[in-house]
Amino acid sequence: MCQGYVIRFRLTSFWDVPISGNCEDMKRIAMWMGSATNEESWAKIISANAALLLVRCGRWREDSTWVHGQQTSLSEKMPVARWRRLDDMCFGFFSAFRILRRTLKWAEGEPIALLIVEGPRGLLAVGLKRWGKVRTLVSLQSDYLPPVGKWRVRLHRRANMALNRFIVRQADEVWRLSPRIPTGEGHSHNYILPIYINDNGVPMAERREIMYFGVPSEDHALDVLFQVARRHDIPLHIVGDSPYLASIKMDAPPQTTFHGHIEPCRLSEIARHCFCAYAIYRNAGPQSYSYYGCPSKYFHCLANNLPLLTTNTAFFSGEIERNGIGRVVAPDPQPIEQAVLEMRDQGRNFYDAINRFRKNWNHSVERFLAERIAVLLP
């Protein structure tokens, strides 16, 4: 169920969520995560035989508790926009201390059998492990930021890289979302973790529109999309916003709807009218961070039975053509236009292929997590 942001005036109220579920005699697992990799599905699978606390922190903070694969409590979402820039500059340490407090309160003095932590916040997790509060630590590496750009950006990214490397050395296991992420590849127990793809039940119907979902930038070739849509009278849905988008809005064809920022759970309302998701990247090489990780937009779109029109950017791009769940093209106007016209007339083929792929893919996710948890929590 889609929940909007709820602004509270007591800063401590987020941590006053009651702890639900009977955790006696159960192993405890905590997950300190971001908010872009379908963390709730992982939590449901991992908590099959355990009590679990999931804390998600991105544009907002939210925590939930899980027992035997069922969610037993869920906090309201709190926006963190007022201090997120400072938190990002400090590698998430401000939010990490608040997450630490929530975790210790949930653990009620008991040791945490397994802590799965994403990114540099794992530095506090290393401290918990040395303090004896955590028995087993897994470092999740969801992305890699190449040290390119202005000197301040390069310096921050190199510091981020050094922190992650330190955390990885202290971790018992490393889970990477893509084999292209270099951090942790030398660890003796490193594994590639696939992202679970939801099924939002979007039905097959007449689809004559295109959706774009993301943070618009010149790299995403929206100018080409506008040209193709205008030439062939295709309605567009633009989900997301940025100063760059504001500068090119005047070039959009008349049948364009600008939705601004919306939560991913609302994408199904738009996707049911669209025959493809536009996910082009002009920069498809190792200078782009999208080259290393897995663009979350891929999985949001596939969850809504929406085939992808993209470039050979991420490692996952190879799955798209191989499984018939979209098209992978060069970031040039002619192949993009040709693919758009072909995809418009093959909706049923893509729809069936996505449903087959998602079923097989999710089985691999469940199998991976079951195998790893059996080893980490004997």
TORROBA-665370 format. One record per residue (C-alpha): residue number from 1; x, y, z; residue in three letters. Coordinates in pm, whole numbers, plus 32768, in hexadecimal, padded with zeros to 4 digits. Each point is the difference from the previous one (the first is absolute). Layout:
// residues N
<r seq="NUM" px="X" py="Y" pz="Z" type="ALA"/>
...
END
This chain:
// residues 378
<r seq="1" px="8000" py="8000" pz="8000" type="MET"/>
<r seq="2" px="808B" py="814F" pz="7FA1" type="CYS"/>
<r seq="3" px="8039" py="80E6" pz="8128" type="GLN"/>
<r seq="4" px="8050" py="8170" pz="7FDE" type="GLY"/>
<r seq="5" px="8102" py="80BE" pz="80C6" type="TYR"/>
<r seq="6" px="7F94" py="8057" pz="8163" type="VAL"/>
<r seq="7" px="80B1" py="8128" pz="809F" type="ILE"/>
<r seq="8" px="8025" py="7FEE" pz="8178" type="ARG"/>
<r seq="9" px="8075" py="8113" pz="80E6" type="PHE"/>
<r seq="10" px="809A" py="7F27" pz="8111" type="ARG"/>
<r seq="11" px="814B" py="7F86" pz="7F77" type="LEU"/>
<r seq="12" px="7FFE" py="7ED4" pz="80EA" type="THR"/>
<r seq="13" px="7EA9" py="7F85" pz="7F98" type="SER"/>
<r seq="14" px="808C" py="7F2C" pz="7EE6" type="PHE"/>
<r seq="15" px="80AF" py="7F25" pz="80FE" type="TRP"/>
<r seq="16" px="7ECF" py="7FD6" pz="80E0" type="ASP"/>
<r seq="17" px="7F5C" py="7EFF" pz="7F1C" type="VAL"/>
<r seq="18" px="7F94" py="7ED7" pz="80D7" type="PRO"/>
<r seq="19" px="80C4" py="7EC2" pz="7FCF" type="ILE"/>
<r seq="20" px="7F0B" py="7EF5" pz="7F90" type="SER"/>
<r seq="21" px="8019" py="7E89" pz="7FDC" type="GLY"/>
<r seq="22" px="8078" py="7EF5" pz="80ED" type="ASN"/>
<r seq="23" px="817A" py="7FED" pz="7FDE" type="CYS"/>
<r seq="24" px="8045" py="7F19" pz="8124" type="GLU"/>
<r seq="25" px="80EE" py="7EE4" pz="7FAD" type="ASP"/>
<r seq="26" px="8022" py="807E" pz="7E9A" type="MET"/>
<r seq="27" px="813E" py="806C" pz="7F57" type="LYS"/>
<r seq="28" px="8006" py="8173" pz="7FB8" type="ARG"/>
<r seq="29" px="8061" py="8098" pz="7EB3" type="ILE"/>
<r seq="30" px="8025" py="8174" pz="7FB9" type="ALA"/>
<r seq="31" px="8016" py="80A4" pz="7EAA" type="MET"/>
<r seq="32" px="8080" py="8167" pz="7FD7" type="TRP"/>
<r seq="33" px="7FA5" py="8055" pz="7E9C" type="MET"/>
<r seq="34" px="7FBC" py="8111" pz="7F05" type="GLY"/>
<r seq="35" px="7EB3" py="8017" pz="7F4D" type="SER"/>
<r seq="36" px="8037" py="7F9C" pz="7E96" type="ALA"/>
<r seq="37" px="802F" py="7E87" pz="7FF2" type="THR"/>
<r seq="38" px="7EAF" py="7F6E" pz="806D" type="ASN"/>
<r seq="39" px="807F" py="7FC5" pz="815F" type="GLU"/>
<r seq="40" px="7EAE" py="7F92" pz="8087" type="GLU"/>
<r seq="41" px="7FFC" py="7ECC" pz="7F21" type="SER"/>
<r seq="42" px="8157" py="7F9B" pz="807E" type="TRP"/>
<r seq="43" px="7F88" py="8036" pz="8167" type="ALA"/>
<r seq="44" px="7ED2" py="7F1F" pz="7FC8" type="LYS"/>
<r seq="45" px="80D9" py="7EE5" pz="7F7F" type="ILE"/>
<r seq="46" px="811A" py="8023" pz="80FD" type="ILE"/>
<r seq="47" px="7F14" py="8010" pz="812C" type="SER"/>
<r seq="48" px="7F5F" py="7EAE" pz="7FB0" type="ALA"/>
<r seq="49" px="8096" py="7F67" pz="813C" type="ASN"/>
<r seq="50" px="8074" py="8133" pz="80BB" type="ALA"/>
<r seq="51" px="7F9D" py="814F" pz="8094" type="ALA"/>
<r seq="52" px="8076" py="811D" pz="7F24" type="LEU"/>
<r seq="53" px="801D" py="817B" pz="8014" type="LEU"/>
<r seq="54" px="8012" py="80B6" pz="7EB3" type="LEU"/>
<r seq="55" px="8069" py="816F" pz="8005" type="VAL"/>
<r seq="56" px="7FEF" py="80B2" pz="7EB1" type="ARG"/>
<r seq="57" px="809D" py="8156" pz="7FD6" type="CYS"/>
<r seq="58" px="8005" py="80C2" pz="7EB9" type="GLY"/>
<r seq="59" px="7F2C" py="8131" pz="7FB3" type="ARG"/>
<r seq="60" px="7F39" py="7F96" pz="8134" type="TRP"/>
<r seq="61" px="802A" py="7F1B" pz="812B" type="ARG"/>
<r seq="62" px="7F23" py="7ED9" pz="804E" type="GLU"/>
<r seq="63" px="8027" py="7ECB" pz="80D6" type="ASP"/>
<r seq="64" px="7F3F" py="7EBC" pz="8017" type="SER"/>
<r seq="65" px="8010" py="7EBF" pz="80C8" type="THR"/>
<r seq="66" px="7FCC" py="7EA4" pz="7F72" type="TRP"/>
<r seq="67" px="7FC4" py="7EAA" pz="809C" type="VAL"/>
<r seq="68" px="7FDB" py="7EB8" pz="7F3F" type="HIS"/>
<r seq="69" px="7FEE" py="80BA" pz="7EB4" type="GLY"/>
<r seq="70" px="7EE7" py="80E7" pz="8074" type="GLN"/>
<r seq="71" px="8019" py="8175" pz="8040" type="GLN"/>
<r seq="72" px="7F9A" py="8045" pz="8169" type="THR"/>
<r seq="73" px="8032" py="817A" pz="8014" type="SER"/>
<r seq="74" px="8042" py="8121" pz="7F16" type="LEU"/>
<r seq="75" px="805F" py="8164" pz="8059" type="SER"/>
<r seq="76" px="7F85" py="8132" pz="7F49" type="GLU"/>
<r seq="77" px="80E9" py="8096" pz="7EFE" type="LYS"/>
<r seq="78" px="80C7" py="812E" pz="8068" type="MET"/>
<r seq="79" px="80A2" py="80DD" pz="7EF6" type="PRO"/>
<r seq="80" px="816E" py="804A" pz="803E" type="VAL"/>
<r seq="81" px="802D" py="8107" pz="7EEF" type="ALA"/>
<r seq="82" px="805A" py="810E" pz="80FD" type="ARG"/>
<r seq="83" px="8141" py="7F51" pz="8067" type="TRP"/>
<r seq="84" px="8039" py="7EFC" pz="7EF1" type="ARG"/>
<r seq="85" px="810D" py="80CF" pz="7F4E" type="ARG"/>
<r seq="86" px="80CB" py="8019" pz="8141" type="LEU"/>
<r seq="87" px="7FC7" py="7E90" pz="8046" type="ASP"/>
<r seq="88" px="8077" py="7FA4" pz="7EA2" type="ASP"/>
<r seq="89" px="8137" py="80D7" pz="802A" type="MET"/>
<r seq="90" px="804D" py="7F41" pz="813F" type="CYS"/>
<r seq="91" px="7FC6" py="7EA9" pz="7F60" type="PHE"/>
<r seq="92" px="7EB6" py="7FC8" pz="80B3" type="GLY"/>
<r seq="93" px="8095" py="800C" pz="815E" type="PHE"/>
<r seq="94" px="7EF4" py="80E5" pz="8092" type="PHE"/>
<r seq="95" px="7EE9" py="7F15" pz="7F97" type="SER"/>
<r seq="96" px="80D7" py="7ED5" pz="8063" type="ALA"/>
<r seq="97" px="800A" py="806D" pz="816D" type="PHE"/>
<r seq="98" px="7E84" py="801E" pz="8005" type="ARG"/>
<r seq="99" px="7FE4" py="7EAA" pz="7F5C" type="ILE"/>
<r seq="100" px="80F3" py="7F76" pz="8104" type="LEU"/>
<r seq="101" px="7F24" py="8082" pz="8119" type="ARG"/>
<r seq="102" px="7ECA" py="7F62" pz="7F65" type="ARG"/>
<r seq="103" px="80B2" py="7EB4" pz="7FCF" type="THR"/>
<r seq="104" px="807F" py="7FE8" pz="8166" type="LEU"/>
<r seq="105" px="7EA6" py="8053" pz="8084" type="LYS"/>
<r seq="106" px="7F67" py="7EEF" pz="7F27" type="TRP"/>
<r seq="107" px="8108" py="7F00" pz="806A" type="ALA"/>
<r seq="108" px="7FA6" py="8035" pz="8172" type="GLU"/>
<r seq="109" px="815F" py="7FA5" pz="806F" type="GLY"/>
<r seq="110" px="800D" py="7EBF" pz="7F38" type="GLU"/>
<r seq="111" px="811A" py="7FCA" pz="7F02" type="PRO"/>
<r seq="112" px="7FA4" py="802A" pz="7E92" type="ILE"/>
<r seq="113" px="804A" py="7EBF" pz="7F45" type="ALA"/>
<r seq="114" px="8023" py="80A9" pz="7EAD" type="LEU"/>
<r seq="115" px="801F" py="8169" pz="7F90" type="LEU"/>
<r seq="116" px="7FE6" py="8052" pz="7E8D" type="ILE"/>
<r seq="117" px="806E" py="8164" pz="7FB9" type="VAL"/>
<r seq="118" px="8015" py="80C7" pz="7EC0" type="GLU"/>
<r seq="119" px="811F" py="80EE" pz="7FB9" type="GLY"/>
<r seq="120" px="80D5" py="80D5" pz="80EC" type="PRO"/>
<r seq="121" px="7F06" py="7FEC" pz="8120" type="ARG"/>
<r seq="122" px="80A3" py="7EAF" pz="8033" type="GLY"/>
<r seq="123" px="8114" py="80B1" pz="80C0" type="LEU"/>
<r seq="124" px="7F1D" py="8006" pz="8133" type="LEU"/>
<r seq="125" px="7FA3" py="7E97" pz="7FBA" type="ALA"/>
<r seq="126" px="8171" py="7FA4" pz="8017" type="VAL"/>
<r seq="127" px="8004" py="80A9" pz="8155" type="GLY"/>
<r seq="128" px="7ED2" py="7F35" pz="8070" type="LEU"/>
<r seq="129" px="80AA" py="7EBF" pz="7F92" type="LYS"/>
<r seq="130" px="813D" py="8051" pz="80C1" type="ARG"/>
<r seq="131" px="7F2A" py="8062" pz="812E" type="TRP"/>
<r seq="132" px="7F5E" py="7EA9" pz="7FF6" type="GLY"/>
<r seq="133" px="7EA5" py="807F" pz="7FAB" type="LYS"/>
<r seq="134" px="8008" py="7F64" pz="7EA2" type="VAL"/>
<r seq="135" px="8077" py="7E9F" pz="7FB6" type="ARG"/>
<r seq="136" px="8004" py="7FFE" pz="7E84" type="THR"/>
<r seq="137" px="8023" py="812B" pz="7F16" type="LEU"/>
<r seq="138" px="7FA6" py="800E" pz="7E8F" type="VAL"/>
<r seq="139" px="8068" py="812F" pz="7F34" type="SER"/>
<r seq="140" px="7F14" py="804D" pz="7EE0" type="LEU"/>
<r seq="141" px="80A5" py="80BD" pz="7EE1" type="GLN"/>
<r seq="142" px="7EE5" py="8087" pz="7F2B" type="SER"/>
<r seq="143" px="80C1" py="80F5" pz="7F2A" type="ASP"/>
<r seq="144" px="8154" py="808C" pz="7FA7" type="TYR"/>
<r seq="145" px="804A" py="816F" pz="7FC1" type="LEU"/>
<r seq="146" px="8130" py="802E" pz="7F1C" type="PRO"/>
<r seq="147" px="80E2" py="8120" pz="8072" type="PRO"/>
<r seq="148" px="7FB6" py="80EE" pz="7EE1" type="VAL"/>
<r seq="149" px="7F87" py="8168" pz="7FEE" type="GLY"/>
<r seq="150" px="8067" py="8131" pz="80CB" type="LYS"/>
<r seq="151" px="8111" py="7FD7" pz="8103" type="TRP"/>
<r seq="152" px="7F0A" py="8010" pz="8124" type="ARG"/>
<r seq="153" px="7F31" py="7EEA" pz="7F64" type="VAL"/>
<r seq="154" px="8135" py="7F2E" pz="7FBD" type="ARG"/>
<r seq="155" px="807D" py="8031" pz="8164" type="LEU"/>
<r seq="156" px="7EB0" py="7F9F" pz="8097" type="HIS"/>
<r seq="157" px="7FE2" py="7ECD" pz="7F25" type="ARG"/>
<r seq="158" px="815F" py="7F8B" pz="8053" type="ARG"/>
<r seq="159" px="7FB5" py="8026" pz="8173" type="ALA"/>
<r seq="160" px="7EBB" py="7F3F" pz="7FCE" type="ASN"/>
<r seq="161" px="80C3" py="7EF1" pz="7F4C" type="MET"/>
<r seq="162" px="8100" py="7FE9" pz="811A" type="ALA"/>
<r seq="163" px="7EEF" py="7FDF" pz="8107" type="LEU"/>
<r seq="164" px="7F4F" py="7EEE" pz="7F3F" type="ASN"/>
<r seq="165" px="8144" py="7F42" pz="7FCF" type="ARG"/>
<r seq="166" px="8045" py="800E" pz="8176" type="PHE"/>
<r seq="167" px="7EA1" py="7F82" pz="8050" type="ILE"/>
<r seq="168" px="801F" py="7EE8" pz="7F02" type="VAL"/>
<r seq="169" px="8142" py="7F86" pz="80A4" type="ARG"/>
<r seq="170" px="7F4D" py="7FE4" pz="814F" type="GLN"/>
<r seq="171" px="7EC8" py="7F59" pz="7F74" type="ALA"/>
<r seq="172" px="7FBF" py="7E8A" pz="800A" type="ASP"/>
<r seq="173" px="7F5F" py="800E" pz="7EA6" type="GLU"/>
<r seq="174" px="7FD8" py="80FC" pz="7EE7" type="VAL"/>
<r seq="175" px="7ECB" py="8010" pz="7F24" type="TRP"/>
<r seq="176" px="8020" py="80C7" pz="7EBD" type="ARG"/>
<r seq="177" px="7EDE" py="805E" pz="7F1E" type="LEU"/>
<r seq="178" px="80D5" py="7FDF" pz="7EC8" type="SER"/>
<r seq="179" px="8148" py="7F51" pz="7FA7" type="PRO"/>
<r seq="180" px="8079" py="8150" pz="7F7C" type="ARG"/>
<r seq="181" px="800C" py="8099" pz="815C" type="ILE"/>
<r seq="182" px="8172" py="7FE0" pz="805B" type="PRO"/>
<r seq="183" px="7FD9" py="8038" pz="8177" type="THR"/>
<r seq="184" px="800E" py="7EAF" pz="80AB" type="GLY"/>
<r seq="185" px="8056" py="7F2E" pz="7ED0" type="GLU"/>
<r seq="186" px="813E" py="7F8B" pz="80AB" type="GLY"/>
<r seq="187" px="7F4D" py="7F8E" pz="813B" type="HIS"/>
<r seq="188" px="800E" py="7E87" pz="8030" type="SER"/>
<r seq="189" px="7E85" py="7FF6" pz="8037" type="HIS"/>
<r seq="190" px="7F68" py="80EF" pz="7F05" type="ASN"/>
<r seq="191" px="7EBF" py="7FB8" pz="7F42" type="TYR"/>
<r seq="192" px="7F23" py="80A5" pz="7EFB" type="ILE"/>
<r seq="193" px="7EAB" py="804F" pz="8094" type="LEU"/>
<r seq="194" px="7EDD" py="8021" pz="7F08" type="PRO"/>
<r seq="195" px="7EEC" py="80FF" pz="8045" type="ILE"/>
<r seq="196" px="7EA6" py="7F72" pz="8035" type="TYR"/>
<r seq="197" px="7F00" py="8076" pz="7EFD" type="ILE"/>
<r seq="198" px="7E9F" py="803C" pz="807E" type="ASN"/>
<r seq="199" px="7EC7" py="7FAA" pz="7F3C" type="ASP"/>
<r seq="200" px="7F12" py="8126" pz="8016" type="ASN"/>
<r seq="201" px="7EFC" py="7F4C" pz="7F2E" type="GLY"/>
<r seq="202" px="7FEA" py="80FF" pz="7EE7" type="VAL"/>
<r seq="203" px="7F21" py="7F5A" pz="7EF9" type="PRO"/>
<r seq="204" px="803C" py="7FE7" pz="7E8C" type="MET"/>
<r seq="205" px="7F38" py="810E" pz="7F4D" type="ALA"/>
<r seq="206" px="800D" py="80EF" pz="7EDB" type="GLU"/>
<r seq="207" px="8141" py="80C3" pz="8036" type="ARG"/>
<r seq="208" px="8064" py="8123" pz="7F20" type="ARG"/>
<r seq="209" px="80CF" py="80DC" pz="80E7" type="GLU"/>
<r seq="210" px="8165" py="8013" pz="8086" type="ILE"/>
<r seq="211" px="8078" py="803A" pz="8165" type="MET"/>
<r seq="212" px="8147" py="8097" pz="8079" type="TYR"/>
<r seq="213" px="8058" py="7FD3" pz="8170" type="PHE"/>
<r seq="214" px="8132" py="8095" pz="80A8" type="GLY"/>
<r seq="215" px="80C1" py="813F" pz="8045" type="VAL"/>
<r seq="216" px="800D" py="80AB" pz="7EAA" type="PRO"/>
<r seq="217" px="8157" py="805E" pz="7F80" type="SER"/>
<r seq="218" px="80A6" py="8035" pz="7EB1" type="GLU"/>
<r seq="219" px="808C" py="7EA0" pz="801D" type="ASP"/>
<r seq="220" px="7E9E" py="7F71" pz="7FE5" type="HIS"/>
<r seq="221" px="7FC4" py="807F" pz="7E9D" type="ALA"/>
<r seq="222" px="7EA6" py="808F" pz="8040" type="LEU"/>
<r seq="223" px="8030" py="80E8" pz="7ED9" type="ASP"/>
<r seq="224" px="8004" py="7ECE" pz="7F1D" type="VAL"/>
<r seq="225" px="7EC8" py="7F76" pz="80A8" type="LEU"/>
<r seq="226" px="7F4B" py="814B" pz="7FC7" type="PHE"/>
<r seq="227" px="805C" py="7FFB" pz="7E8E" type="GLN"/>
<r seq="228" px="7F8D" py="7E99" pz="7FCB" type="VAL"/>
<r seq="229" px="7EBB" py="8033" pz="80BF" type="ALA"/>
<r seq="230" px="7FAE" py="813F" pz="7F40" type="ARG"/>
<r seq="231" px="8048" py="7F5C" pz="7EB1" type="ARG"/>
<r seq="232" px="7F1E" py="7ED4" pz="8046" type="HIS"/>
<r seq="233" px="7EF9" py="80A5" pz="80DC" type="ASP"/>
<r seq="234" px="8051" py="7F2F" pz="8136" type="ILE"/>
<r seq="235" px="7F87" py="807E" pz="8155" type="PRO"/>
<r seq="236" px="8111" py="8014" pz="8109" type="LEU"/>
<r seq="237" px="8006" py="7FE4" pz="817A" type="HIS"/>
<r seq="238" px="812E" py="80A2" pz="80A8" type="ILE"/>
<r seq="239" px="8029" py="7F94" pz="816A" type="VAL"/>
<r seq="240" px="810A" py="80C2" pz="80BC" type="GLY"/>
<r seq="241" px="8083" py="8162" pz="8003" type="ASP"/>
<r seq="242" px="8144" py="80C4" pz="7FED" type="SER"/>
<r seq="243" px="8083" py="8154" pz="7F8E" type="PRO"/>
<r seq="244" px="8068" py="7F5C" pz="7EB9" type="TYR"/>
<r seq="245" px="7E9C" py="7F8F" pz="7FBB" type="LEU"/>
<r seq="246" px="7F81" py="8160" pz="8042" type="ALA"/>
<r seq="247" px="80F1" py="8081" pz="7EF8" type="SER"/>
<r seq="248" px="7F79" py="7F17" pz="7EEC" type="ILE"/>
<r seq="249" px="7E8E" py="7FEC" pz="8057" type="LYS"/>
<r seq="250" px="7FAE" py="80F1" pz="7EE6" type="MET"/>
<r seq="251" px="807D" py="7EFC" pz="7F06" type="ASP"/>
<r seq="252" px="7F14" py="7EEE" pz="8079" type="ALA"/>
<r seq="253" px="7EE6" py="7F98" pz="7F17" type="PRO"/>
<r seq="254" px="7EA4" py="807C" pz="8061" type="PRO"/>
<r seq="255" px="7F8C" py="7EA9" pz="8079" type="GLN"/>
<r seq="256" px="80FA" py="7FF8" pz="811E" type="THR"/>
<r seq="257" px="7F9B" py="7FE0" pz="816C" type="THR"/>
<r seq="258" px="80FE" py="8070" pz="8103" type="PHE"/>
<r seq="259" px="7FBE" py="7F49" pz="8147" type="HIS"/>
<r seq="260" px="8122" py="8084" pz="80CE" type="GLY"/>
<r seq="261" px="8080" py="7F28" pz="811C" type="HIS"/>
<r seq="262" px="7F16" py="7EE6" pz="8063" type="ILE"/>
<r seq="263" px="8035" py="7EC8" pz="80CC" type="GLU"/>
<r seq="264" px="8052" py="7EC2" pz="7F3D" type="PRO"/>
<r seq="265" px="7EC6" py="7F56" pz="8081" type="CYS"/>
<r seq="266" px="7F33" py="80F2" pz="7F2B" type="ARG"/>
<r seq="267" px="80B1" py="7FA6" pz="7EBC" type="LEU"/>
<r seq="268" px="7F05" py="7EEF" pz="7FB0" type="SER"/>
<r seq="269" px="7EF4" py="8108" pz="7FC5" type="GLU"/>
<r seq="270" px="80D5" py="808A" pz="7EE4" type="ILE"/>
<r seq="271" px="80A1" py="7EBB" pz="7F86" type="ALA"/>
<r seq="272" px="7EB1" py="7F62" pz="7FA2" type="ARG"/>
<r seq="273" px="7FEA" py="80F7" pz="7EDD" type="HIS"/>
<r seq="274" px="816B" py="7FDE" pz="7F85" type="CYS"/>
<r seq="275" px="80A1" py="7F0B" pz="7F0F" type="PHE"/>
<r seq="276" px="8166" py="8046" pz="8073" type="CYS"/>
<r seq="277" px="80D6" py="80AC" pz="8102" type="ALA"/>
<r seq="278" px="8106" py="80EA" pz="7F73" type="TYR"/>
<r seq="279" px="814B" py="7FC3" pz="80B6" type="ALA"/>
<r seq="280" px="810C" py="807C" pz="7F10" type="ILE"/>
<r seq="281" px="815C" py="8064" pz="807A" type="TYR"/>
<r seq="282" px="80ED" py="80BD" pz="7F1B" type="ARG"/>
<r seq="283" px="8129" py="7FAF" pz="80DF" type="ASN"/>
<r seq="284" px="800B" py="7E86" pz="8007" type="ALA"/>
<r seq="285" px="816E" py="7FD8" pz="8064" type="GLY"/>
<r seq="286" px="80C3" py="7FDD" pz="8146" type="PRO"/>
<r seq="287" px="7FFB" py="8179" pz="803D" type="GLN"/>
<r seq="288" px="7E8E" py="7FDD" pz="8057" type="SER"/>
<r seq="289" px="7F8E" py="7F77" pz="8150" type="TYR"/>
<r seq="290" px="7EDE" py="7F53" pz="7F4C" type="SER"/>
<r seq="291" px="8103" py="7F21" pz="7F59" type="TYR"/>
<r seq="292" px="8057" py="7F60" pz="8150" type="TYR"/>
<r seq="293" px="7EB6" py="7FD2" pz="80B6" type="GLY"/>
<r seq="294" px="7E9D" py="7FA5" pz="7F9A" type="CYS"/>
<r seq="295" px="7F1C" py="8129" pz="7FAD" type="PRO"/>
<r seq="296" px="7ED6" py="7FDE" pz="80EA" type="SER"/>
<r seq="297" px="7F1A" py="8080" pz="7EEE" type="LYS"/>
<r seq="298" px="8030" py="7EB3" pz="7F4B" type="TYR"/>
<r seq="299" px="7F61" py="7F3D" pz="811B" type="PHE"/>
<r seq="300" px="7EE8" py="80F9" pz="8042" type="HIS"/>
<r seq="301" px="7F9D" py="7FED" pz="7E92" type="CYS"/>
<r seq="302" px="8013" py="7E85" pz="7FEA" type="LEU"/>
<r seq="303" px="7F2A" py="7FEA" pz="813C" type="ALA"/>
<r seq="304" px="7EF4" py="80B6" pz="7F37" type="ASN"/>
<r seq="305" px="8023" py="7F1D" pz="7ECD" type="ASN"/>
<r seq="306" px="809F" py="811C" pz="7F40" type="LEU"/>
<r seq="307" px="810F" py="7F9D" pz="7F02" type="PRO"/>
<r seq="308" px="8143" py="80C7" pz="8000" type="LEU"/>
<r seq="309" px="8098" py="80CC" pz="7EEA" type="LEU"/>
<r seq="310" px="8163" py="8038" pz="8074" type="THR"/>
<r seq="311" px="8170" py="8001" pz="7FA4" type="THR"/>
<r seq="312" px="8113" py="7F07" pz="8051" type="ASN"/>
<r seq="313" px="8056" py="80B4" pz="8143" type="THR"/>
<r seq="314" px="7FDE" py="7F1B" pz="812F" type="ALA"/>
<r seq="315" px="8062" py="7E93" pz="8018" type="PHE"/>
<r seq="316" px="7E8E" py="7FAE" pz="801C" type="PHE"/>
<r seq="317" px="7FCA" py="808B" pz="7EA1" type="SER"/>
<r seq="318" px="806E" py="7EB1" pz="7F77" type="GLY"/>
<r seq="319" px="7ECF" py="7F5C" pz="809C" type="GLU"/>
<r seq="320" px="7F13" py="80E8" pz="7F45" type="ILE"/>
<r seq="321" px="803F" py="7F8D" pz="7E9B" type="GLU"/>
<r seq="322" px="804F" py="7E9C" pz="806A" type="ARG"/>
<r seq="323" px="7EAC" py="7FD6" pz="80A8" type="ASN"/>
<r seq="324" px="7F32" py="80D5" pz="7F12" type="GLY"/>
<r seq="325" px="7F96" py="80FA" pz="810D" type="ILE"/>
<r seq="326" px="805F" py="8134" pz="7F3A" type="GLY"/>
<r seq="327" px="80F6" py="808B" pz="7F04" type="ARG"/>
<r seq="328" px="816A" py="806B" pz="8026" type="VAL"/>
<r seq="329" px="8071" py="8101" pz="7F00" type="VAL"/>
<r seq="330" px="8112" py="80FC" pz="7FBD" type="ALA"/>
<r seq="331" px="7FB6" py="815C" pz="8091" type="PRO"/>
<r seq="332" px="7FC2" py="8094" pz="7EA5" type="ASP"/>
<r seq="333" px="7EBC" py="808B" pz="7F6D" type="PRO"/>
<r seq="334" px="7FD3" py="7F04" pz="7EE5" type="GLN"/>
<r seq="335" px="801B" py="7EB8" pz="80C9" type="PRO"/>
<r seq="336" px="7F31" py="809A" pz="8119" type="ILE"/>
<r seq="337" px="7EEA" py="8060" pz="7F0F" type="GLU"/>
<r seq="338" px="8006" py="7EAC" pz="7F56" type="GLN"/>
<r seq="339" px="7FE9" py="7F4A" pz="814C" type="ALA"/>
<r seq="340" px="7EDE" py="80DA" pz="8076" type="VAL"/>
<r seq="341" px="7F35" py="7FAE" pz="7ECA" type="LEU"/>
<r seq="342" px="804B" py="7E8B" pz="801C" type="GLU"/>
<r seq="343" px="7FAA" py="7FF0" pz="8172" type="MET"/>
<r seq="344" px="7EB5" py="80B4" pz="7FCB" type="ARG"/>
<r seq="345" px="7F7D" py="7ED7" pz="7F3B" type="ASP"/>
<r seq="346" px="808B" py="7EE4" pz="80D6" type="GLN"/>
<r seq="347" px="7F59" py="8040" pz="814F" type="GLY"/>
<r seq="348" px="7F7F" py="7E9E" pz="803B" type="ARG"/>
<r seq="349" px="8154" py="7F61" pz="7FBA" type="ASN"/>
<r seq="350" px="80AF" py="80E4" pz="80F7" type="PHE"/>
<r seq="351" px="7EEE" py="7FD5" pz="8105" type="TYR"/>
<r seq="352" px="8019" py="7E85" pz="7FFB" type="ASP"/>
<r seq="353" px="817D" py="8008" pz="7FFD" type="ALA"/>
<r seq="354" px="800E" py="80E5" pz="8132" type="ILE"/>
<r seq="355" px="7F1C" py="7F1C" pz="80C9" type="ASN"/>
<r seq="356" px="80D1" py="7ECC" pz="7FA8" type="ARG"/>
<r seq="357" px="8144" py="80B3" pz="804D" type="PHE"/>
<r seq="358" px="7F89" py="808E" pz="814C" type="ARG"/>
<r seq="359" px="7F92" py="7EA9" pz="807D" type="LYS"/>
<r seq="360" px="8150" py="7F5C" pz="7FAF" type="ASN"/>
<r seq="361" px="80CA" py="812B" pz="807A" type="TRP"/>
<r seq="362" px="7F4D" py="8011" pz="814F" type="ASN"/>
<r seq="363" px="8034" py="7E8E" pz="8037" type="HIS"/>
<r seq="364" px="8176" py="8042" pz="7FE2" type="SER"/>
<r seq="365" px="7FE5" py="811B" pz="8101" type="VAL"/>
<r seq="366" px="7F48" py="7F1F" pz="80F8" type="GLU"/>
<r seq="367" px="80F9" py="7EE6" pz="7FC9" type="ARG"/>
<r seq="368" px="812B" py="80E8" pz="8033" type="PHE"/>
<r seq="369" px="7F7B" py="8095" pz="8144" type="LEU"/>
<r seq="370" px="7F9A" py="7EAF" pz="808B" type="ALA"/>
<r seq="371" px="815B" py="7F73" pz="7FBD" type="GLU"/>
<r seq="372" px="80B6" py="8128" pz="8098" type="ARG"/>
<r seq="373" px="7F27" py="8018" pz="8137" type="ILE"/>
<r seq="374" px="802A" py="7E8B" pz="803E" type="ALA"/>
<r seq="375" px="8179" py="8034" pz="8001" type="VAL"/>
<r seq="376" px="8001" py="8146" pz="80C6" type="LEU"/>
<r seq="377" px="7F03" py="7F8A" pz="8106" type="LEU"/>
<r seq="378" px="8049" py="7E8D" pz="8031" type="PRO"/>
END
